[in-house]
Amino acid sequence: MTLVNNQLTSKIIPVVIVFLLIGLSVQAQQLSFSLDPESSISIEGTSTFHDWTAKVGEFSGTLALAKSFDMNKDKKLAVEKVDLAFQAESIDGGRGAAMNKKIKGALKSSDHPAITFAIAESQVLEVTDGKLAVAGALQMAGVTKDITLELETKPNEQGIMAFTAKYPMKLSSFDIEPPSAMFGQIVTGDDITIVFDLKFSAANN
């Protein structure tokens, strides 16, 4: 009898393990999101001549949740992973190649092509009136700073997680010298704001 039980156990356990692994795989697929191309990231700033906005042309991102989240009713968001990256070379100031060259030079894009934001560990975020805060590391021009990004959820279609955020910062805090033009007569202000309009789509739908 013991031999029969052992034989049954040896057959059943692998089957159970396979089903568990399949279940975990399906769950992981359902909770993984990729940054949608309809998202947008821009940088707003001032100068001694006029205000300006530069748009980011190339970006990517990943969002992973520990469990499903309903924006309409859930008050906690369990986040396993957040990775955002946008290419400094793709930033367009809208005023021609000369300005874009100065932006790339200020951001040291040849040595540090990507500006990134990522979390170091999983977090459970409190959602209050559609707003939440995620702590992570922002890397720009070779300098990394711990920041808190204040996000606001946006109602969206099924399978999409949408957030907006504005992050005000100083260029000097990342050792970035504000670009100038006209032999120093026009100088970019030290204060800028990174504006995020993020839409994450379910990765395996």
C-alpha positions as CSV (number, residue, x, y, z in Angstrom):
1,M,0.0,0.0,0.0
2,T,2.8,2.3,0.9
3,L,4.4,1.6,-2.5
4,V,1.2,2.5,-4.3
5,N,0.8,5.8,-2.3
6,N,4.4,6.7,-3.1
7,Q,3.8,6.0,-6.8
8,L,0.6,8.1,-6.8
9,T,2.4,10.9,-4.9
10,S,5.3,10.9,-7.3
11,K,2.8,11.3,-10.2
12,I,0.5,13.9,-8.6
13,I,3.1,16.3,-7.2
14,P,4.7,17.1,-10.6
15,V,1.2,17.7,-12.1
16,V,0.4,20.1,-9.2
17,I,3.6,22.0,-9.7
18,V,3.0,22.4,-13.4
19,F,-0.5,23.8,-12.8
20,L,0.8,26.2,-10.1
21,L,3.5,27.4,-12.5
22,I,1.0,27.9,-15.2
23,G,-1.3,29.8,-12.9
24,L,1.6,32.1,-11.7
25,S,2.6,32.7,-15.3
26,V,-0.9,33.7,-16.4
27,Q,-1.2,36.0,-13.3
28,A,2.1,37.6,-14.1
29,Q,1.0,38.2,-17.7
30,Q,-2.2,39.8,-16.5
31,L,-0.4,42.2,-14.2
32,S,2.4,43.4,-16.4
33,F,1.9,46.6,-18.4
34,S,3.9,48.4,-21.0
35,L,4.0,52.2,-21.7
36,D,1.7,52.9,-24.6
37,P,2.9,55.0,-27.6
38,E,0.0,57.4,-27.0
39,S,1.7,58.5,-23.8
40,S,3.6,61.8,-23.8
41,I,6.5,63.3,-21.8
42,S,7.6,66.9,-22.0
43,I,9.8,69.4,-20.2
44,E,8.7,72.9,-19.5
45,G,10.9,75.8,-18.5
46,T,11.7,79.5,-18.8
47,S,14.4,81.7,-20.1
48,T,15.3,85.4,-20.1
49,F,13.5,85.6,-23.5
50,H,10.4,83.3,-23.3
51,D,8.9,80.2,-21.7
52,W,9.6,77.0,-23.6
53,T,8.4,73.4,-23.9
54,A,10.5,70.5,-25.2
55,K,8.9,67.2,-26.2
56,V,10.4,63.8,-25.7
57,G,10.2,61.7,-28.9
58,E,11.3,58.3,-27.7
59,F,10.4,56.7,-24.4
60,S,9.6,53.3,-22.9
61,G,8.3,51.9,-19.7
62,T,7.1,49.0,-17.7
63,L,4.7,48.7,-14.8
64,A,4.2,45.5,-12.8
65,L,1.5,45.0,-10.1
66,A,1.4,42.5,-7.3
67,K,-2.4,42.2,-7.7
68,S,-5.2,43.6,-9.8
69,F,-6.3,47.2,-9.3
70,D,-9.6,48.9,-10.0
71,M,-9.1,52.7,-10.3
72,N,-12.7,53.3,-9.5
73,K,-12.8,51.7,-6.0
74,D,-9.4,50.4,-4.8
75,K,-7.5,52.4,-2.2
76,K,-4.2,50.7,-2.4
77,L,-1.9,49.9,-5.4
78,A,0.6,47.2,-4.9
79,V,3.5,47.9,-7.2
80,E,6.3,45.5,-8.0
81,K,8.1,47.4,-10.7
82,V,8.2,50.8,-12.3
83,D,10.7,51.5,-15.0
84,L,10.6,54.6,-17.2
85,A,13.2,55.7,-19.7
86,F,13.3,58.5,-22.3
87,Q,16.1,59.2,-24.8
88,A,17.8,62.6,-24.3
89,E,18.7,62.6,-28.0
90,S,15.0,62.6,-28.9
91,I,14.1,65.8,-27.0
92,D,12.9,68.5,-29.4
93,G,12.7,72.1,-28.2
94,G,10.7,73.1,-31.2
95,R,13.1,75.9,-32.3
96,G,15.4,74.1,-34.6
97,A,18.6,72.1,-34.6
98,A,20.7,74.7,-32.8
99,M,18.5,74.6,-29.7
100,N,18.2,70.9,-29.8
101,K,22.0,70.6,-29.9
102,K,22.3,72.8,-26.8
103,I,19.7,70.6,-25.0
104,K,21.6,67.5,-25.8
105,G,24.9,69.1,-24.7
106,A,23.4,70.2,-21.4
107,L,22.1,66.7,-20.7
108,K,25.4,65.2,-21.7
109,S,23.5,62.8,-24.0
110,S,26.5,61.4,-25.7
111,D,27.7,59.9,-22.4
112,H,24.2,59.5,-20.8
113,P,21.7,58.8,-23.6
114,A,18.7,57.9,-21.3
115,I,16.9,59.7,-18.5
116,T,15.4,57.1,-16.2
117,F,13.1,56.7,-13.3
118,A,12.8,53.4,-11.4
119,I,11.8,52.0,-8.0
120,A,14.3,50.0,-6.0
121,E,11.7,47.7,-4.3
122,S,8.0,46.9,-4.3
123,Q,5.7,49.4,-2.7
124,V,2.1,49.5,-1.5
125,L,0.8,53.0,-2.5
126,E,-2.1,54.7,-0.8
127,V,-4.6,56.1,-3.2
128,T,-6.5,59.2,-1.9
129,D,-8.9,61.1,-4.2
130,G,-7.3,59.5,-7.2
131,K,-3.8,60.6,-6.2
132,L,-0.8,58.6,-5.1
133,A,3.0,59.0,-4.6
134,V,5.7,56.7,-5.7
135,A,9.3,56.9,-4.4
136,G,12.1,56.1,-6.8
137,A,15.4,57.2,-8.4
138,L,15.6,59.7,-11.2
139,Q,18.8,59.6,-13.2
140,M,19.7,62.5,-15.5
141,A,23.0,63.6,-17.1
142,G,24.9,61.0,-15.1
143,V,23.5,62.1,-11.7
144,T,21.0,60.0,-9.7
145,K,18.6,61.5,-7.1
146,D,15.9,59.9,-4.9
147,I,12.6,61.6,-5.6
148,T,8.9,61.2,-5.0
149,L,6.7,61.4,-8.0
150,E,3.1,62.6,-7.3
151,L,0.7,60.8,-9.6
152,E,-2.9,61.3,-10.4
153,T,-5.0,58.5,-11.8
154,K,-7.1,59.0,-14.9
155,P,-10.2,57.1,-15.9
156,N,-9.5,55.1,-19.0
157,E,-10.7,52.2,-21.1
158,Q,-10.4,48.6,-20.0
159,G,-6.9,47.2,-19.9
160,I,-5.3,50.7,-19.7
161,M,-3.8,52.3,-16.5
162,A,-3.4,56.0,-17.0
163,F,-1.5,58.5,-14.8
164,T,-0.5,62.2,-15.0
165,A,2.3,63.9,-13.1
166,K,4.3,67.1,-12.9
167,Y,7.7,67.0,-11.4
168,P,9.4,70.4,-10.7
169,M,13.1,70.4,-10.3
170,K,16.3,72.4,-10.7
171,L,18.8,71.7,-13.4
172,S,21.6,72.6,-11.0
173,S,20.6,69.7,-8.7
174,F,21.7,67.3,-11.4
175,D,24.9,69.3,-12.2
176,I,23.3,70.5,-15.4
177,E,24.4,74.0,-16.7
178,P,21.4,75.8,-18.1
179,P,21.8,76.2,-21.9
180,S,22.3,79.7,-23.3
181,A,22.2,81.4,-26.7
182,M,23.1,84.7,-28.3
183,F,26.5,84.8,-26.6
184,G,24.8,84.5,-23.2
185,Q,22.1,87.1,-23.7
186,I,19.4,84.4,-23.6
187,V,19.8,82.0,-20.6
188,T,17.5,79.1,-19.7
189,G,16.1,79.3,-16.1
190,D,17.3,76.8,-13.6
191,D,13.8,75.6,-12.8
192,I,12.1,73.1,-15.1
193,T,9.1,70.8,-14.8
194,I,8.9,67.3,-16.3
195,V,5.3,66.6,-17.4
196,F,4.1,63.0,-17.6
197,D,1.0,61.8,-19.3
198,L,1.4,58.0,-19.0
199,K,-0.8,55.2,-20.4
200,F,0.1,51.7,-19.6
201,S,-1.4,48.8,-21.6
202,A,-1.7,45.2,-20.5
203,A,1.4,43.6,-21.9
204,N,-0.1,40.3,-23.1
205,N,-3.6,41.3,-24.2
